[in-house]
Structures are given as C-alpha cells and as structure tokens.
Amino acid sequence: MSERTETITLRPPERIHREGIVSAGYKCRYCNGRGYFPPADDHEEPAVCPDCEGSGEVVAMVTVDWKPRIR
C-alpha cells in the first residue's frame, strides 16, 4: 500500500488564533474505498461504511491552537 507524506510548516500568525488544515483524497482503509460492505445474502442491502459514510474517502483534519507561552 502506498502512503502520502505531507509536511506542515508552522509560523506564528500575526494574532493568536486557531487554524485548521485539511488534507483530502485518502481512500478509506476500512471499506477499501468501496463505501459499503456487500450483503451477507441476496435479501439484504449493502451496509454503508461507518468510517467514510459511503463516500469511499476520508480526510485528515489537523487543528493548531496558538496560545501564549506561560512561564
């Protein structure tokens, strides 16, 4: 399985705040990108993947909280 590596460079903003970074385009590993699980028999509906909620992809969300340094 291939992996994607991304580097985040942190630089303090002009004002202290919270910022978020989103990285998209990752195949869901739980359902292998299908978005569902096949039914056990012909009378059932496919089960939607609980991790990707049927999309087949997941996103990484990184939050950075800038705070004053307390000495």
CHARMM internal coordinates of N, CA and C (Angstrom, degrees):
IC EDIT
DIST 1 N 1 CA 1.4468
DIST 1 CA 1 C 1.5265
ANGL 1 N 1 CA 1 C 109.10
DIST 1 C 2 N 1.3076
ANGL 1 CA 1 C 2 N 116.34
DIHE 1 N 1 CA 1 C 2 N 135.27
DIST 2 N 2 CA 1.4539
ANGL 1 C 2 N 2 CA 119.90
DIHE 1 CA 1 C 2 N 2 CA 179.59
DIST 2 CA 2 C 1.5248
ANGL 2 N 2 CA 2 C 110.26
DIHE 1 C 2 N 2 CA 2 C -83.21
DIST 2 C 3 N 1.3090
ANGL 2 CA 2 C 3 N 114.98
DIHE 2 N 2 CA 2 C 3 N 158.16
DIST 3 N 3 CA 1.4554
ANGL 2 C 3 N 3 CA 121.34
DIHE 2 CA 2 C 3 N 3 CA 177.96
DIST 3 CA 3 C 1.5143
ANGL 3 N 3 CA 3 C 108.61
DIHE 2 C 3 N 3 CA 3 C -127.65
DIST 3 C 4 N 1.3122
ANGL 3 CA 3 C 4 N 115.63
DIHE 3 N 3 CA 3 C 4 N 150.43
DIST 4 N 4 CA 1.4557
ANGL 3 C 4 N 4 CA 120.86
DIHE 3 CA 3 C 4 N 4 CA 175.98
DIST 4 CA 4 C 1.5154
ANGL 4 N 4 CA 4 C 108.03
DIHE 3 C 4 N 4 CA 4 C -113.32
DIST 4 C 5 N 1.3099
ANGL 4 CA 4 C 5 N 116.78
DIHE 4 N 4 CA 4 C 5 N 133.05
DIST 5 N 5 CA 1.4574
ANGL 4 C 5 N 5 CA 122.02
DIHE 4 CA 4 C 5 N 5 CA 179.82
DIST 5 CA 5 C 1.5195
ANGL 5 N 5 CA 5 C 109.13
DIHE 4 C 5 N 5 CA 5 C -114.07
DIST 5 C 6 N 1.3131
ANGL 5 CA 5 C 6 N 116.06
DIHE 5 N 5 CA 5 C 6 N 131.70
DIST 6 N 6 CA 1.4567
ANGL 5 C 6 N 6 CA 121.66
DIHE 5 CA 5 C 6 N 6 CA 175.67
DIST 6 CA 6 C 1.5166
ANGL 6 N 6 CA 6 C 108.02
DIHE 5 C 6 N 6 CA 6 C -127.01
DIST 6 C 7 N 1.3290
ANGL 6 CA 6 C 7 N 116.45
DIHE 6 N 6 CA 6 C 7 N 143.18
DIST 7 N 7 CA 1.4543
ANGL 6 C 7 N 7 CA 122.24
DIHE 6 CA 6 C 7 N 7 CA 179.72
DIST 7 CA 7 C 1.5206
ANGL 7 N 7 CA 7 C 109.05
DIHE 6 C 7 N 7 CA 7 C -107.89
DIST 7 C 8 N 1.3124
ANGL 7 CA 7 C 8 N 116.31
DIHE 7 N 7 CA 7 C 8 N 133.90
DIST 8 N 8 CA 1.4611
ANGL 7 C 8 N 8 CA 122.16
DIHE 7 CA 7 C 8 N 8 CA 176.64
DIST 8 CA 8 C 1.5209
ANGL 8 N 8 CA 8 C 107.59
DIHE 7 C 8 N 8 CA 8 C -108.75
DIST 8 C 9 N 1.3212
ANGL 8 CA 8 C 9 N 116.59
DIHE 8 N 8 CA 8 C 9 N 123.46
DIST 9 N 9 CA 1.4568
ANGL 8 C 9 N 9 CA 121.81
DIHE 8 CA 8 C 9 N 9 CA 176.51
DIST 9 CA 9 C 1.5145
ANGL 9 N 9 CA 9 C 108.08
DIHE 8 C 9 N 9 CA 9 C -99.93
DIST 9 C 10 N 1.3334
ANGL 9 CA 9 C 10 N 116.46
DIHE 9 N 9 CA 9 C 10 N 123.37
DIST 10 N 10 CA 1.4611
ANGL 9 C 10 N 10 CA 121.23
DIHE 9 CA 9 C 10 N 10 CA -178.76
DIST 10 CA 10 C 1.5221
ANGL 10 N 10 CA 10 C 110.38
DIHE 9 C 10 N 10 CA 10 C -97.36
DIST 10 C 11 N 1.3233
ANGL 10 CA 10 C 11 N 115.56
DIHE 10 N 10 CA 10 C 11 N 125.94
DIST 11 N 11 CA 1.4562
ANGL 10 C 11 N 11 CA 122.82
DIHE 10 CA 10 C 11 N 11 CA 172.92
DIST 11 CA 11 C 1.5234
ANGL 11 N 11 CA 11 C 106.58
DIHE 10 C 11 N 11 CA 11 C -132.67
DIST 11 C 12 N 1.3389
ANGL 11 CA 11 C 12 N 117.44
DIHE 11 N 11 CA 11 C 12 N 130.37
DIST 12 N 12 CA 1.4654
ANGL 11 C 12 N 12 CA 118.48
DIHE 11 CA 11 C 12 N 12 CA -178.68
DIST 12 CA 12 C 1.5271
ANGL 12 N 12 CA 12 C 110.86
DIHE 11 C 12 N 12 CA 12 C -59.97
DIST 12 C 13 N 1.3249
ANGL 12 CA 12 C 13 N 116.80
DIHE 12 N 12 CA 12 C 13 N 135.93
DIST 13 N 13 CA 1.4659
ANGL 12 C 13 N 13 CA 119.81
DIHE 12 CA 12 C 13 N 13 CA 177.24
DIST 13 CA 13 C 1.5229
ANGL 13 N 13 CA 13 C 110.76
DIHE 12 C 13 N 13 CA 13 C -75.27
DIST 13 C 14 N 1.3259
ANGL 13 CA 13 C 14 N 116.41
DIHE 13 N 13 CA 13 C 14 N 174.11
DIST 14 N 14 CA 1.4661
ANGL 13 C 14 N 14 CA 120.30
DIHE 13 CA 13 C 14 N 14 CA 178.34
DIST 14 CA 14 C 1.5214
ANGL 14 N 14 CA 14 C 111.09
DIHE 13 C 14 N 14 CA 14 C -64.78
DIST 14 C 15 N 1.3140
ANGL 14 CA 14 C 15 N 117.42
DIHE 14 N 14 CA 14 C 15 N -35.79
DIST 15 N 15 CA 1.4519
ANGL 14 C 15 N 15 CA 122.39
DIHE 14 CA 14 C 15 N 15 CA 178.75
DIST 15 CA 15 C 1.5159
ANGL 15 N 15 CA 15 C 108.90
DIHE 14 C 15 N 15 CA 15 C -125.51
DIST 15 C 16 N 1.3323
ANGL 15 CA 15 C 16 N 117.55
DIHE 15 N 15 CA 15 C 16 N 150.87
DIST 16 N 16 CA 1.4596
ANGL 15 C 16 N 16 CA 122.10
DIHE 15 CA 15 C 16 N 16 CA 179.57
DIST 16 CA 16 C 1.5311
ANGL 16 N 16 CA 16 C 108.76
DIHE 15 C 16 N 16 CA 16 C -73.27
DIST 16 C 17 N 1.3063
ANGL 16 CA 16 C 17 N 115.56
DIHE 16 N 16 CA 16 C 17 N 129.80
DIST 17 N 17 CA 1.4575
ANGL 16 C 17 N 17 CA 120.70
DIHE 16 CA 16 C 17 N 17 CA 178.91
DIST 17 CA 17 C 1.5251
ANGL 17 N 17 CA 17 C 109.48
DIHE 16 C 17 N 17 CA 17 C -163.52
DIST 17 C 18 N 1.3025
ANGL 17 CA 17 C 18 N 116.02
DIHE 17 N 17 CA 17 C 18 N -177.14
DIST 18 N 18 CA 1.4686
ANGL 17 C 18 N 18 CA 123.26
DIHE 17 CA 17 C 18 N 18 CA 176.43
DIST 18 CA 18 C 1.5248
ANGL 18 N 18 CA 18 C 106.88
DIHE 17 C 18 N 18 CA 18 C -104.60
DIST 18 C 19 N 1.3176
ANGL 18 CA 18 C 19 N 114.95
DIHE 18 N 18 CA 18 C 19 N 137.76
DIST 19 N 19 CA 1.4594
ANGL 18 C 19 N 19 CA 118.61
DIHE 18 CA 18 C 19 N 19 CA 176.30
DIST 19 CA 19 C 1.5201
ANGL 19 N 19 CA 19 C 109.33
DIHE 18 C 19 N 19 CA 19 C -134.11
DIST 19 C 20 N 1.2976
ANGL 19 CA 19 C 20 N 115.46
DIHE 19 N 19 CA 19 C 20 N 151.65
DIST 20 N 20 CA 1.4500
ANGL 19 C 20 N 20 CA 120.47
DIHE 19 CA 19 C 20 N 20 CA -178.62
DIST 20 CA 20 C 1.5147
ANGL 20 N 20 CA 20 C 111.43
DIHE 19 C 20 N 20 CA 20 C -123.70
DIST 20 C 21 N 1.3097
ANGL 20 CA 20 C 21 N 115.47
DIHE 20 N 20 CA 20 C 21 N 147.50
DIST 21 N 21 CA 1.4519
ANGL 20 C 21 N 21 CA 122.91
DIHE 20 CA 20 C 21 N 21 CA 178.71
DIST 21 CA 21 C 1.5218
ANGL 21 N 21 CA 21 C 106.64
DIHE 20 C 21 N 21 CA 21 C -125.79
DIST 21 C 22 N 1.3129
ANGL 21 CA 21 C 22 N 116.57
DIHE 21 N 21 CA 21 C 22 N 130.19
DIST 22 N 22 CA 1.4575
ANGL 21 C 22 N 22 CA 121.49
DIHE 21 CA 21 C 22 N 22 CA -179.57
DIST 22 CA 22 C 1.5240
ANGL 22 N 22 CA 22 C 108.66
DIHE 21 C 22 N 22 CA 22 C -118.14
DIST 22 C 23 N 1.3137
ANGL 22 CA 22 C 23 N 115.57
DIHE 22 N 22 CA 22 C 23 N 132.29
DIST 23 N 23 CA 1.4561
ANGL 22 C 23 N 23 CA 122.06
DIHE 22 CA 22 C 23 N 23 CA 175.91
DIST 23 CA 23 C 1.5231
ANGL 23 N 23 CA 23 C 107.14
DIHE 22 C 23 N 23 CA 23 C -122.31
DIST 23 C 24 N 1.3243
ANGL 23 CA 23 C 24 N 117.17
DIHE 23 N 23 CA 23 C 24 N 119.97
DIST 24 N 24 CA 1.4613
ANGL 23 C 24 N 24 CA 121.72
DIHE 23 CA 23 C 24 N 24 CA -174.15
DIST 24 CA 24 C 1.5249
ANGL 24 N 24 CA 24 C 111.29
DIHE 23 C 24 N 24 CA 24 C -113.38
DIST 24 C 25 N 1.3265
ANGL 24 CA 24 C 25 N 114.54
DIHE 24 N 24 CA 24 C 25 N 172.47
DIST 25 N 25 CA 1.4541
ANGL 24 C 25 N 25 CA 120.97
DIHE 24 CA 24 C 25 N 25 CA 174.89
DIST 25 CA 25 C 1.5106
ANGL 25 N 25 CA 25 C 114.48
DIHE 24 C 25 N 25 CA 25 C 94.49
DIST 25 C 26 N 1.3230
ANGL 25 CA 25 C 26 N 117.15
DIHE 25 N 25 CA 25 C 26 N 26.79
DIST 26 N 26 CA 1.4590
ANGL 25 C 26 N 26 CA 121.20
DIHE 25 CA 25 C 26 N 26 CA 178.86
DIST 26 CA 26 C 1.5240
ANGL 26 N 26 CA 26 C 109.68
DIHE 25 C 26 N 26 CA 26 C -101.22
DIST 26 C 27 N 1.3063
ANGL 26 CA 26 C 27 N 117.17
DIHE 26 N 26 CA 26 C 27 N 127.99
DIST 27 N 27 CA 1.4645
ANGL 26 C 27 N 27 CA 121.48
DIHE 26 CA 26 C 27 N 27 CA 177.51
DIST 27 CA 27 C 1.5262
ANGL 27 N 27 CA 27 C 108.93
DIHE 26 C 27 N 27 CA 27 C -69.36
DIST 27 C 28 N 1.3195
ANGL 27 CA 27 C 28 N 116.36
DIHE 27 N 27 CA 27 C 28 N 135.26
DIST 28 N 28 CA 1.4611
ANGL 27 C 28 N 28 CA 121.52
DIHE 27 CA 27 C 28 N 28 CA 177.90
DIST 28 CA 28 C 1.5283
ANGL 28 N 28 CA 28 C 108.82
DIHE 27 C 28 N 28 CA 28 C -64.81
DIST 28 C 29 N 1.3096
ANGL 28 CA 28 C 29 N 116.66
DIHE 28 N 28 CA 28 C 29 N 124.31
DIST 29 N 29 CA 1.4633
ANGL 28 C 29 N 29 CA 120.56
DIHE 28 CA 28 C 29 N 29 CA -178.23
DIST 29 CA 29 C 1.5248
ANGL 29 N 29 CA 29 C 112.24
DIHE 28 C 29 N 29 CA 29 C -81.38
DIST 29 C 30 N 1.3294
ANGL 29 CA 29 C 30 N 117.19
DIHE 29 N 29 CA 29 C 30 N -21.52
DIST 30 N 30 CA 1.4635
ANGL 29 C 30 N 30 CA 119.76
DIHE 29 CA 29 C 30 N 30 CA -177.80
DIST 30 CA 30 C 1.5288
ANGL 30 N 30 CA 30 C 111.05
DIHE 29 C 30 N 30 CA 30 C -70.49
DIST 30 C 31 N 1.3307
ANGL 30 CA 30 C 31 N 116.64
DIHE 30 N 30 CA 30 C 31 N -44.62
DIST 31 N 31 CA 1.4732
ANGL 30 C 31 N 31 CA 120.53
DIHE 30 CA 30 C 31 N 31 CA -179.78
DIST 31 CA 31 C 1.5259
ANGL 31 N 31 CA 31 C 112.19
DIHE 30 C 31 N 31 CA 31 C -104.16
DIST 31 C 32 N 1.3350
ANGL 31 CA 31 C 32 N 116.64
DIHE 31 N 31 CA 31 C 32 N 4.79
DIST 32 N 32 CA 1.4659
ANGL 31 C 32 N 32 CA 122.90
DIHE 31 CA 31 C 32 N 32 CA -179.26
DIST 32 CA 32 C 1.5314
ANGL 32 N 32 CA 32 C 112.03
DIHE 31 C 32 N 32 CA 32 C 61.36
DIST 32 C 33 N 1.3326
ANGL 32 CA 32 C 33 N 116.02
DIHE 32 N 32 CA 32 C 33 N 33.36
DIST 33 N 33 CA 1.4542
ANGL 32 C 33 N 33 CA 121.40
DIHE 32 CA 32 C 33 N 33 CA 175.79
DIST 33 CA 33 C 1.5170
ANGL 33 N 33 CA 33 C 115.58
DIHE 32 C 33 N 33 CA 33 C 80.68
DIST 33 C 34 N 1.3257
ANGL 33 CA 33 C 34 N 118.21
DIHE 33 N 33 CA 33 C 34 N 4.39
DIST 34 N 34 CA 1.4680
ANGL 33 C 34 N 34 CA 120.62
DIHE 33 CA 33 C 34 N 34 CA 179.85
DIST 34 CA 34 C 1.5287
ANGL 34 N 34 CA 34 C 112.04
DIHE 33 C 34 N 34 CA 34 C -78.69
DIST 34 C 35 N 1.3280
ANGL 34 CA 34 C 35 N 116.45
DIHE 34 N 34 CA 34 C 35 N -34.27
DIST 35 N 35 CA 1.4625
ANGL 34 C 35 N 35 CA 120.54
DIHE 34 CA 34 C 35 N 35 CA -176.97
DIST 35 CA 35 C 1.5144
ANGL 35 N 35 CA 35 C 113.37
DIHE 34 C 35 N 35 CA 35 C 90.08
DIST 35 C 36 N 1.3184
ANGL 35 CA 35 C 36 N 117.49
DIHE 35 N 35 CA 35 C 36 N -6.01
DIST 36 N 36 CA 1.4550
ANGL 35 C 36 N 36 CA 121.51
DIHE 35 CA 35 C 36 N 36 CA -178.41
DIST 36 CA 36 C 1.5235
ANGL 36 N 36 CA 36 C 109.50
DIHE 35 C 36 N 36 CA 36 C -154.77
DIST 36 C 37 N 1.3104
ANGL 36 CA 36 C 37 N 115.12
DIHE 36 N 36 CA 36 C 37 N 171.54
DIST 37 N 37 CA 1.4606
ANGL 36 C 37 N 37 CA 122.13
DIHE 36 CA 36 C 37 N 37 CA 173.75
DIST 37 CA 37 C 1.5208
ANGL 37 N 37 CA 37 C 107.55
DIHE 36 C 37 N 37 CA 37 C -119.28
DIST 37 C 38 N 1.3160
ANGL 37 CA 37 C 38 N 118.32
DIHE 37 N 37 CA 37 C 38 N 134.21
DIST 38 N 38 CA 1.4680
ANGL 37 C 38 N 38 CA 120.92
DIHE 37 CA 37 C 38 N 38 CA -179.19
DIST 38 CA 38 C 1.5270
ANGL 38 N 38 CA 38 C 111.28
DIHE 37 C 38 N 38 CA 38 C -59.93
DIST 38 C 39 N 1.3200
ANGL 38 CA 38 C 39 N 116.65
DIHE 38 N 38 CA 38 C 39 N 149.17
DIST 39 N 39 CA 1.4730
ANGL 38 C 39 N 39 CA 119.56
DIHE 38 CA 38 C 39 N 39 CA 178.90
DIST 39 CA 39 C 1.5240
ANGL 39 N 39 CA 39 C 111.15
DIHE 38 C 39 N 39 CA 39 C -68.65
DIST 39 C 40 N 1.3304
ANGL 39 CA 39 C 40 N 114.95
DIHE 39 N 39 CA 39 C 40 N 154.56
DIST 40 N 40 CA 1.4696
ANGL 39 C 40 N 40 CA 120.60
DIHE 39 CA 39 C 40 N 40 CA 179.46
DIST 40 CA 40 C 1.5266
ANGL 40 N 40 CA 40 C 110.74
DIHE 39 C 40 N 40 CA 40 C -72.04
DIST 40 C 41 N 1.3315
ANGL 40 CA 40 C 41 N 116.79
DIHE 40 N 40 CA 40 C 41 N -30.71
DIST 41 N 41 CA 1.4663
ANGL 40 C 41 N 41 CA 119.48
DIHE 40 CA 40 C 41 N 41 CA 176.79
DIST 41 CA 41 C 1.5311
ANGL 41 N 41 CA 41 C 109.25
DIHE 40 C 41 N 41 CA 41 C -143.38
DIST 41 C 42 N 1.3165
ANGL 41 CA 41 C 42 N 117.24
DIHE 41 N 41 CA 41 C 42 N 177.79
DIST 42 N 42 CA 1.4652
ANGL 41 C 42 N 42 CA 122.39
DIHE 41 CA 41 C 42 N 42 CA -174.99
DIST 42 CA 42 C 1.5293
ANGL 42 N 42 CA 42 C 114.02
DIHE 41 C 42 N 42 CA 42 C -70.57
DIST 42 C 43 N 1.3267
ANGL 42 CA 42 C 43 N 118.01
DIHE 42 N 42 CA 42 C 43 N -12.64
DIST 43 N 43 CA 1.4575
ANGL 42 C 43 N 43 CA 121.28
DIHE 42 CA 42 C 43 N 43 CA -176.24
DIST 43 CA 43 C 1.5266
ANGL 43 N 43 CA 43 C 112.96
DIHE 42 C 43 N 43 CA 43 C -95.18
DIST 43 C 44 N 1.3136
ANGL 43 CA 43 C 44 N 117.89
DIHE 43 N 43 CA 43 C 44 N -1.38
DIST 44 N 44 CA 1.4634
ANGL 43 C 44 N 44 CA 121.56
DIHE 43 CA 43 C 44 N 44 CA -178.26
DIST 44 CA 44 C 1.5267
ANGL 44 N 44 CA 44 C 110.41
DIHE 43 C 44 N 44 CA 44 C -108.19
DIST 44 C 45 N 1.3104
ANGL 44 CA 44 C 45 N 114.40
DIHE 44 N 44 CA 44 C 45 N 156.61
DIST 45 N 45 CA 1.4635
ANGL 44 C 45 N 45 CA 121.34
DIHE 44 CA 44 C 45 N 45 CA 174.18
DIST 45 CA 45 C 1.5335
ANGL 45 N 45 CA 45 C 108.93
DIHE 44 C 45 N 45 CA 45 C -87.49
DIST 45 C 46 N 1.3357
ANGL 45 CA 45 C 46 N 117.85
DIHE 45 N 45 CA 45 C 46 N 153.77
DIST 46 N 46 CA 1.4667
ANGL 45 C 46 N 46 CA 118.87
DIHE 45 CA 45 C 46 N 46 CA 174.42
DIST 46 CA 46 C 1.5338
ANGL 46 N 46 CA 46 C 110.16
DIHE 45 C 46 N 46 CA 46 C -60.88
DIST 46 C 47 N 1.3254
ANGL 46 CA 46 C 47 N 117.00
DIHE 46 N 46 CA 46 C 47 N 145.12
DIST 47 N 47 CA 1.4620
ANGL 46 C 47 N 47 CA 121.91
DIHE 46 CA 46 C 47 N 47 CA 179.53
DIST 47 CA 47 C 1.5239
ANGL 47 N 47 CA 47 C 109.05
DIHE 46 C 47 N 47 CA 47 C -90.62
DIST 47 C 48 N 1.3286
ANGL 47 CA 47 C 48 N 116.43
DIHE 47 N 47 CA 47 C 48 N 127.06
DIST 48 N 48 CA 1.4640
ANGL 47 C 48 N 48 CA 121.58
DIHE 47 CA 47 C 48 N 48 CA 178.88
DIST 48 CA 48 C 1.5256
ANGL 48 N 48 CA 48 C 108.81
DIHE 47 C 48 N 48 CA 48 C -69.18
DIST 48 C 49 N 1.3202
ANGL 48 CA 48 C 49 N 116.35
DIHE 48 N 48 CA 48 C 49 N 137.95
DIST 49 N 49 CA 1.4685
ANGL 48 C 49 N 49 CA 121.67
DIHE 48 CA 48 C 49 N 49 CA 179.16
DIST 49 CA 49 C 1.5256
ANGL 49 N 49 CA 49 C 109.76
DIHE 48 C 49 N 49 CA 49 C -65.07
DIST 49 C 50 N 1.3393
ANGL 49 CA 49 C 50 N 118.43
DIHE 49 N 49 CA 49 C 50 N 127.64
DIST 50 N 50 CA 1.4596
ANGL 49 C 50 N 50 CA 120.21
DIHE 49 CA 49 C 50 N 50 CA -179.71
DIST 50 CA 50 C 1.5298
ANGL 50 N 50 CA 50 C 113.47
DIHE 49 C 50 N 50 CA 50 C -73.90
DIST 50 C 51 N 1.3350
ANGL 50 CA 50 C 51 N 117.93
DIHE 50 N 50 CA 50 C 51 N -19.98
DIST 51 N 51 CA 1.4634
ANGL 50 C 51 N 51 CA 119.90
DIHE 50 CA 50 C 51 N 51 CA -178.76
DIST 51 CA 51 C 1.5309
ANGL 51 N 51 CA 51 C 112.26
DIHE 50 C 51 N 51 CA 51 C -80.20
DIST 51 C 52 N 1.3324
ANGL 51 CA 51 C 52 N 117.29
DIHE 51 N 51 CA 51 C 52 N -49.01
DIST 52 N 52 CA 1.4711
ANGL 51 C 52 N 52 CA 120.47
DIHE 51 CA 51 C 52 N 52 CA -177.74
DIST 52 CA 52 C 1.5206
ANGL 52 N 52 CA 52 C 112.24
DIHE 51 C 52 N 52 CA 52 C -99.61
DIST 52 C 53 N 1.3359
ANGL 52 CA 52 C 53 N 117.29
DIHE 52 N 52 CA 52 C 53 N -2.25
DIST 53 N 53 CA 1.4737
ANGL 52 C 53 N 53 CA 124.21
DIHE 52 CA 52 C 53 N 53 CA 179.15
DIST 53 CA 53 C 1.5284
ANGL 53 N 53 CA 53 C 111.87
DIHE 52 C 53 N 53 CA 53 C 55.11
DIST 53 C 54 N 1.3372
ANGL 53 CA 53 C 54 N 115.75
DIHE 53 N 53 CA 53 C 54 N 35.93
DIST 54 N 54 CA 1.4552
ANGL 53 C 54 N 54 CA 120.63
DIHE 53 CA 53 C 54 N 54 CA 174.55
DIST 54 CA 54 C 1.5128
ANGL 54 N 54 CA 54 C 116.12
DIHE 53 C 54 N 54 CA 54 C 92.25
DIST 54 C 55 N 1.3235
ANGL 54 CA 54 C 55 N 118.29
DIHE 54 N 54 CA 54 C 55 N -4.94
DIST 55 N 55 CA 1.4668
ANGL 54 C 55 N 55 CA 120.50
DIHE 54 CA 54 C 55 N 55 CA -177.42
DIST 55 CA 55 C 1.5227
ANGL 55 N 55 CA 55 C 112.85
DIHE 54 C 55 N 55 CA 55 C -82.08
DIST 55 C 56 N 1.3304
ANGL 55 CA 55 C 56 N 117.46
DIHE 55 N 55 CA 55 C 56 N -25.21
DIST 56 N 56 CA 1.4567
ANGL 55 C 56 N 56 CA 121.07
DIHE 55 CA 55 C 56 N 56 CA -176.84
DIST 56 CA 56 C 1.5160
ANGL 56 N 56 CA 56 C 113.57
DIHE 55 C 56 N 56 CA 56 C 84.19
DIST 56 C 57 N 1.3373
ANGL 56 CA 56 C 57 N 116.68
DIHE 56 N 56 CA 56 C 57 N -5.85
DIST 57 N 57 CA 1.4661
ANGL 56 C 57 N 57 CA 121.12
DIHE 56 CA 56 C 57 N 57 CA -179.90
DIST 57 CA 57 C 1.5296
ANGL 57 N 57 CA 57 C 110.55
DIHE 56 C 57 N 57 CA 57 C -131.55
DIST 57 C 58 N 1.3257
ANGL 57 CA 57 C 58 N 114.74
DIHE 57 N 57 CA 57 C 58 N 154.85
DIST 58 N 58 CA 1.4629
ANGL 57 C 58 N 58 CA 121.97
DIHE 57 CA 57 C 58 N 58 CA 174.39
DIST 58 CA 58 C 1.5252
ANGL 58 N 58 CA 58 C 108.52
DIHE 57 C 58 N 58 CA 58 C -127.59
DIST 58 C 59 N 1.3194
ANGL 58 CA 58 C 59 N 116.55
DIHE 58 N 58 CA 58 C 59 N 159.63
DIST 59 N 59 CA 1.4617
ANGL 58 C 59 N 59 CA 122.12
DIHE 58 CA 58 C 59 N 59 CA 177.27
DIST 59 CA 59 C 1.5183
ANGL 59 N 59 CA 59 C 109.08
DIHE 58 C 59 N 59 CA 59 C -120.97
DIST 59 C 60 N 1.3250
ANGL 59 CA 59 C 60 N 115.77
DIHE 59 N 59 CA 59 C 60 N 151.47
DIST 60 N 60 CA 1.4649
ANGL 59 C 60 N 60 CA 121.42
DIHE 59 CA 59 C 60 N 60 CA 174.92
DIST 60 CA 60 C 1.5271
ANGL 60 N 60 CA 60 C 107.51
DIHE 59 C 60 N 60 CA 60 C -99.68
DIST 60 C 61 N 1.3347
ANGL 60 CA 60 C 61 N 116.36
DIHE 60 N 60 CA 60 C 61 N 128.06
DIST 61 N 61 CA 1.4567
ANGL 60 C 61 N 61 CA 121.21
DIHE 60 CA 60 C 61 N 61 CA 179.11
DIST 61 CA 61 C 1.5285
ANGL 61 N 61 CA 61 C 108.28
DIHE 60 C 61 N 61 CA 61 C -118.66
DIST 61 C 62 N 1.3210
ANGL 61 CA 61 C 62 N 115.75
DIHE 61 N 61 CA 61 C 62 N 117.44
DIST 62 N 62 CA 1.4666
ANGL 61 C 62 N 62 CA 121.98
DIHE 61 CA 61 C 62 N 62 CA -179.38
DIST 62 CA 62 C 1.5230
ANGL 62 N 62 CA 62 C 107.49
DIHE 61 C 62 N 62 CA 62 C -112.12
DIST 62 C 63 N 1.3338
ANGL 62 CA 62 C 63 N 117.08
DIHE 62 N 62 CA 62 C 63 N 127.59
DIST 63 N 63 CA 1.4629
ANGL 62 C 63 N 63 CA 121.63
DIHE 62 CA 62 C 63 N 63 CA 179.05
DIST 63 CA 63 C 1.5176
ANGL 63 N 63 CA 63 C 109.31
DIHE 62 C 63 N 63 CA 63 C -112.81
DIST 63 C 64 N 1.3308
ANGL 63 CA 63 C 64 N 116.01
DIHE 63 N 63 CA 63 C 64 N 133.75
DIST 64 N 64 CA 1.4612
ANGL 63 C 64 N 64 CA 122.07
DIHE 63 CA 63 C 64 N 64 CA 177.56
DIST 64 CA 64 C 1.5214
ANGL 64 N 64 CA 64 C 107.52
DIHE 63 C 64 N 64 CA 64 C -116.62
DIST 64 C 65 N 1.3322
ANGL 64 CA 64 C 65 N 116.36
DIHE 64 N 64 CA 64 C 65 N 121.75
DIST 65 N 65 CA 1.4632
ANGL 64 C 65 N 65 CA 121.89
DIHE 64 CA 64 C 65 N 65 CA 175.85
DIST 65 CA 65 C 1.5217
ANGL 65 N 65 CA 65 C 108.12
DIHE 64 C 65 N 65 CA 65 C -103.91
DIST 65 C 66 N 1.3214
ANGL 65 CA 65 C 66 N 116.70
DIHE 65 N 65 CA 65 C 66 N 114.46
DIST 66 N 66 CA 1.4601
ANGL 65 C 66 N 66 CA 120.79
DIHE 65 CA 65 C 66 N 66 CA 176.24
DIST 66 CA 66 C 1.5163
ANGL 66 N 66 CA 66 C 108.18
DIHE 65 C 66 N 66 CA 66 C -87.09
DIST 66 C 67 N 1.3338
ANGL 66 CA 66 C 67 N 116.82
DIHE 66 N 66 CA 66 C 67 N 126.49
DIST 67 N 67 CA 1.4574
ANGL 66 C 67 N 67 CA 123.03
DIHE 66 CA 66 C 67 N 67 CA -176.82
DIST 67 CA 67 C 1.5314
ANGL 67 N 67 CA 67 C 108.82
DIHE 66 C 67 N 67 CA 67 C -132.94
DIST 67 C 68 N 1.3433
ANGL 67 CA 67 C 68 N 117.27
DIHE 67 N 67 CA 67 C 68 N 155.78
DIST 68 N 68 CA 1.4568
ANGL 67 C 68 N 68 CA 118.90
DIHE 67 CA 67 C 68 N 68 CA 174.91
DIST 68 CA 68 C 1.5346
ANGL 68 N 68 CA 68 C 110.34
DIHE 67 C 68 N 68 CA 68 C -69.51
DIST 68 C 69 N 1.3134
ANGL 68 CA 68 C 69 N 115.82
DIHE 68 N 68 CA 68 C 69 N 146.36
DIST 69 N 69 CA 1.4649
ANGL 68 C 69 N 69 CA 119.71
DIHE 68 CA 68 C 69 N 69 CA 176.68
DIST 69 CA 69 C 1.5092
ANGL 69 N 69 CA 69 C 109.09
DIHE 68 C 69 N 69 CA 69 C -78.19
DIST 69 C 70 N 1.3260
ANGL 69 CA 69 C 70 N 116.07
DIHE 69 N 69 CA 69 C 70 N 127.62
DIST 70 N 70 CA 1.4594
ANGL 69 C 70 N 70 CA 121.54
DIHE 69 CA 69 C 70 N 70 CA 178.94
DIST 70 CA 70 C 1.5174
ANGL 70 N 70 CA 70 C 107.53
DIHE 69 C 70 N 70 CA 70 C -102.56
DIST 70 C 71 N 1.3186
ANGL 70 CA 70 C 71 N 115.51
DIHE 70 N 70 CA 70 C 71 N 125.52
DIST 71 N 71 CA 1.4669
ANGL 70 C 71 N 71 CA 120.17
DIHE 70 CA 70 C 71 N 71 CA -176.64
DIST 71 CA 71 C 1.4870
ANGL 71 N 71 CA 71 C 111.45
DIHE 70 C 71 N 71 CA 71 C -98.05
END
COOR INIT
IC SEED 1 N 1 CA 1 C
IC BUILD
